[in-house]
Structure formats: C-alpha cells, structure tokens
C-alpha cells in the first residue's frame, strides 16, 4: 500500500490540462503575495495608521469583496473562466501592489483595499477553471496541492527577513510589493498561455452572450433557491464563513500581536510565516492526507476546527516578557505555528473542497459567486470588531476567533451533510462487501 504522501505526489504527476496549469503556476503566488501580505498590517502601523484604522480597512476590503463577489459569477460566465482570471488578477493584485508600494497615508491604503476586493472575481473564475474539468475524486488532493504550492514561499522568507534587517521594515515591504507586482504579472501570463476554457465555461459563455446583465442578476433568485435547497451547500457555506472570519482576523492581527504584545523584533517576523508554511507542507504530505482519505469528511473537519482552536487559545495565553521576547516566547509561538499549520491548512482545504463538492455543477460559477458574497458579508464585520478589540488588548481578537471555532465545531457535529463523493464511496464499499 502506498503512503498518502506518495499518493499526493502521484496526483501532482498525473494532473492534466487546467488543473495542472493552475497548480504548477501557484508557487509564483508564494514568490509574490505570500512573501509580503503577512507584513501588511505591521507596515500600516509603521506608516502611522492605528489599530482601529487597520481593522476598518479590513472590513471595507470585505465589503468591496462582497460587491465583486456578487458580480463575479456573471463576469465569469460572460468572459469565460480563463479570460476573467487573467484580467481580474491584474485588477486585484498588480494594481493594489503598486498602490501599497507607494502608500503614505490612510487614503491610499483605502484605495488599494477597494481595488483588491476584485480578487473575489478571480477566486471564483480560478476555482472554476481548475476543477470544472478535473476528476471529482481528485478535488480534495488538488486543493491540498494548491496549499502546498502556495506554501513554497517559505523557502524564500529569509530573503524578506534579510531585506527587513538591512533596509528596515518600511523600505523592505515597499520593495516586496514591487516584486509582487512583477511576479504576479508573470504568473498571469503563464497561466493564460497554459490553460484553456473549460467545457462548462464554453456552455455558459454561449448561454449568456446575448443576455442582459440585469437579467443575469435577476437569475440569482433561482440560484439562491438552488443554494438554499441543498443542505450540503448551506453547511459548506457556514463552514467557509467561519474560516473566512478567522482567517481575516489572523491575517490582520497575528503579526501585530507578536510584534507589539510579545515584543518580537521586526527582523524575526518573516520567519514565522516561513515556519508555518514549512510545517504545512510537511503535514500535507504526511498526516493530513491520511485523515482526509476516509469515506466521511466529518472527522477531518472536526480535527481541523479543534486543532485550530487549540492554537488560538495557546496564543492568547503566552505571557508577554518585559522587554524583548524570551526563549519561552519563541517556544510557545513554535507550538502555535504547528497547531495553526495543521488546523488552518486542514480548514482551508476542506472548506474549499466542500464548496466544490456540494455545488450544482451546471450553475457552478453563479452558485459559488453567491456563496462567496454571503461569506464576505458574514466575515466583513469581524475586521472592524477585531480592530476595536485589539485597541483594548492585543490578545482579544484571538478570543473572538476561538469563539468562532467553537461554533464551527458545534455546527459540524450537529449539522453535518455527507458529500455526494462520500455517498458514492459508501455505496461502492457496500457493493464490494455484498455476497456474490
């Protein structure tokens, strides 16, 4: 019997067409955005913004994502998955990176946040481009490979650390944003050249070519009905909303807590995402595939929520040393990174996979766009709330995330709905065990 890690390698080698194009270009995300986004909140502090302003920007960014998310399904169907991904990657990432690189005040950060919300369009189109022509049984492994590819940024984190230590946080982050704009441009070009429009994408382009935008918007009423009638889609929507809120708070205030509350030097900050990414890659090739090969994904989801919760609770209990961080501080943070790598990695892969597995395939782009819009609406207030909480005490945002993860555990335990893949696997298993 082959190991689960070996199975993931075999999946990587067997990818064809759009899944291969999407997965193989994803390491460029790690060489660009993943290198610099962890510093965005600390960079804002260095420029002169306060915790409340940072939280407000996070919430405004989510509202922008709501608008773009709702339009994303229509845009994806009209332009096609491939073209939408290319054009809106430029809007959502290249343009904001240029704005961030030269930002000096709140208003430039605000403009970047508003434009960056367009990533919800390209997230929808990119997901459809990657999975619509993929084998259904490989979807969870494809998302695992995407997470591993993004985590390749860990290999280059020392470059960011060197820049910060030699040039200072402000200058180093501006250089990293310029680098991100250049590398993301290369990623966009290569993905466009190596991919092709999906079968369903061609169908939807033909169906919507002569239909007005207003009529397409009105069509969301029937799409909402499809979504609400599927208990699995509602469950995956709730899980994704909780994960999005926790991710928003962690992405905004984790580095702030470590830097300002635990007194970790700026030059050390790049190594935390590096270690988390390395641990995540290791877990995705060892433990996580073993937990997600079962017929039912309920237990892996409970494991993901539970371990993620443990990491958040440990983070708020780390004692703040007088002066600079002590060895004990780094040991505790190391354990937090391990728990976050497992819990956060599991929940990223499972939340995305559950949405893809439960979605109505004929209306994938509009259903997923509507789901993401609802997710953004649900998560948006938590940026502003966590900013207020951080202004009171830097640990309070993570008590909030702990409460959200407890809700996730309760919902998963009480309201779980198997995916069709789980049902098919169970039926196949029953057939094999039946007397012949």
Beta strands, then each sheet from edge to edge (+ up, - down):
end
